[in-house]
Amino acid sequence: MNSATLHVSGLSTAQRPGVGDALRGLAVAAKGVVVALWAAVSQPAPAALQAPLTAFEEAENLRAIAFEWLQSDPEFAQDLYCAADRHELASRRPS
């Protein structure tokens, strides 16, 4: 069995933190809270809170992806163009 001895003679003469130290710590903590709140308020709204895209905007996004694929895989790009057209036209039909 092991044992350890702790000499605490130096702890009794140590100075306790005063009110000034406590207020300084409180000020640092308050500054951290204000910085965190400002960061949370100034962030842009998440995508879930923004207005949903229209069918035209979704189709245009798909066409942009198709354009990126046009050089490497033209058949796939054409499929994407067709899908964008179908999606846009389907949204125009009365239900």
N, C-alpha and C positions, 0 to 999 in steps of 0.2 A: 504494500500500500504506500502511495506517495503522499507527501504532505507539503504544503507551501505556507510560508509565513509572510504576512503583509505588515510592513511597518507603516503605521499611520501617524507618526509623530509630525511629519511635515504638513499634514492636512489640517490640523487644528489651527495652525497659524496662517493658513491661506485666507486671503481676503474674499469675502462674499460679494457677489455682484450687487451693485446698488441700483437705485431707481433710475439713474441715468443710463446704465447699461440696459436695463429692461426697456426703457423708452426707445433707445437706439435700435434694439432688436425689433421692437414693435414697428418702428418707422420703416425698417428694411422689409419686414413682412408686408406692411401696407403697400409699399412701393411695388412689391412683387404681385400683389393682388390687382393693383391698378393696371400694371403692364399686361397681366393676363386677360383682364376684362377688355382692355383696349384692343388687344390682338383678336379676341373672340368677336368683338363688335365690328371691327374693320375688315374681316374676312368676307369675300364674296359669298353670295347665297349658294348653297349646294344645288346640284343639278335637280334634285328631287323637288325643290321649292320653286324652280323656275318654270315658266310656261312650257308645256310640251311642244315638241316640234310639229309643224303641220306636215301633211302628206307630201306636199311639194318640197319642203325642206329636207325631209327624210330621203326623198328620191334624189335630190341634188347631192346629198352626202354620199349616197350609193353611186351616183355617177362619178363623183370625184374619186372614189375607190376604184371604180372601173377604169378610169383614165390612168391610174397608177399601174394597173395590170396590163394595159393595152400593148406595151412593147414586149413584155415577157410571155404573156399568155393571151393572145387576142381572142381566142374562143371563149375563155372564161370571162374576159372583159365584156364581150358581146352578151353573154348570159346575164351579167350584172346590169348592163344597160337595159336589157329587156325586162328584167325584174323591177328596175326602177320605173320604167314606163307603165308596167302592169299595176304597180302599187299606186302610182299617181292617178291612173285612170280609174282604178277601183274606188278610190275615195271620192271621185266626182259623180259616180252613179248614185241615183236615188235608192234608198233602202226599202 
